[in-house]
Amino acid sequence: MTVRALIRAVLLAATIAILAAPAVAQPGAAVISTAPAVVAAAPADTAPGPAAVIGSARAAYQAAWAQRQAGEAASAVETAQRAVLDIETALMSDIDAGTRRELIEIRVKLTGLRDAARRSLDRPDSDVLNTPAIEDIEPQLNAEVYRYIEYFTGGGRSTFERWLRRSGRYTDLFRQVLQREGLPPDLVNLVFVESGFSLHARSVSNAVGPWQFLRSTGRLFGLTVNQWVDERKDPEKSTVAAARYLKHLYAIFGDWPLALASYNAGEGTVLRAIKRQGTTNYWDLRLPRQTEDYVPQFMAVLAISKSPEKYGFDEIELEDPMTFDEVALKGTVDLRAIARLAGCTYDELRLLNPSVLRHAAPARDGVTVLRVPKGKAGTILAALDGGIAMPAVDLSVKHRVRRGETLQGIANQYHVSAKKLAADNGISRSKPLRRGMVLNVRSTMGAGTLAVAEIEPGDPRISTAYVPPRPRAPIASINADSEAEGRFRHTVRRGETLASIAAKYGVTVADIKKWNRLTTSSVRRGTRLKLREGDAADLSPEDIAADSARVASIKPSFARKSGSSIPARTVVTVRPGQTLGGIAAAHGVSLSRLKAANHLRSNTIRAGQRLRIPA
């Protein structure tokens, strides 16, 4: 531990001791309080100013946090409450906007900590999260992780509570799938960070479902995404695909922080950063800002899930776990017909089968497996065995032709034959495809009648968790070992320099430049710097040599891979007759993204032109 770090630790311990100690009566003076106090009561004409209140409130937060961690919830409540009252008094005075904003931010953190401590006082022994993992992932803790723990238990508490309620429906199911796929069930906590356990979550980059799969990545790991189903929303299938993707990433890195960072940014992005920056420690890497925040969030949620009673999440009423029966039927199935046979509502079936986008579920390899309410599978099978036959639905949709679309592109989009599509709609040389035409797209999967599928016992298709395996060879192999201790970040504020930051943390300017790969000593406000303290600041030559050997073992072939997913192809050559819209549809990307990736200002392309397909 450096001298600077040692001084900080001693000062924090002294502050906590002073705040927790009872006041001692002096001759001729009255005792103010015997409880932990942050700012003593003062006469009105000597009331502390806003700057002093900010300083004492920060000290109070640190003290209350330490008291709560030590199990002294009552003292934590008292310390936080006194600081909140002082802040509210200061807010009533004439202060500038910047000071007011800072006071309000500290008050939010204090009230969140105070309320959490109160809850742990009321019911200290309750355990709200599900069964602990059999194979644990140990949380890696540092200042960044504690910052998110503070957020989830403070200002972001209401958001986390909403996620937690929702998790009750799916956590058991997700854990079972992860364990069956050979992964630590603790990875279920990743869904908090990805989607907050919302099956219909959609990101700005069009990642969908609880595990937030892009269309291309989902298909690579066996998920079907088309006009009728989106298995990225299926709680079982998406978890199977996520487990296989995470296994693929762990096979590359051998380290969970790096594997999780790659799940967010793509293995190509992380491998390139490792190669360029010369370290395999996630906490030392400079990555996209979202990825730098992603792993600390997961570690914070993981730490909370292992000791939920410590953080006061014991009054949250979780949703009931998802329960269901499964039925395997021939051909395409109309959910409305199944609802009538089962004696349940159509909405109940839609809730159990969220991947079905319309009223019907198309068959995979001639079989459709559906979830039905618990106890209803026997009712459905008995009705079918009794001779009730209902025609299966014809999956027909209307499509209005847009600018740049071709017949082949539309056929690829709906997984039908272009020749049959033309015949069904009278498209010919004398009546060519035109923008604005409305095509009737009919699927051949709609033929047949509703009947029980004849499948041998043990056939994987009879399970709603069945996803066709698509093994992928790792593009690299690194036995990394990320270490969080002693690593933290600092955001440069107005007026700060590298020299002042170095003095503040007891390190050298040269160290900061080396850790952040800086070529000059000038930094701009808002820059996020990687810093170290203690043993992390003085790595041994052996550790550096071992890390360098891992970096050197990375094969350069990964550079041909995308940083966002693992596409089959990243560059295509335009063939005669192809349009930009048709190429975009064939590869599952939007026209605007394809144009942006190739710096195109119009939709005009020529045969032989090479186009980069964004992931």
Order of alpha helices (4+ residues) and beta strands (2+ residues): alpha-alpha-alpha-alpha-alpha-alpha-alpha-alpha-alpha-alpha-alpha-alpha-beta-beta-alpha-alpha-beta-beta-alpha-beta-alpha-alpha-beta-beta-alpha-alpha-beta-alpha-beta-alpha-alpha-beta
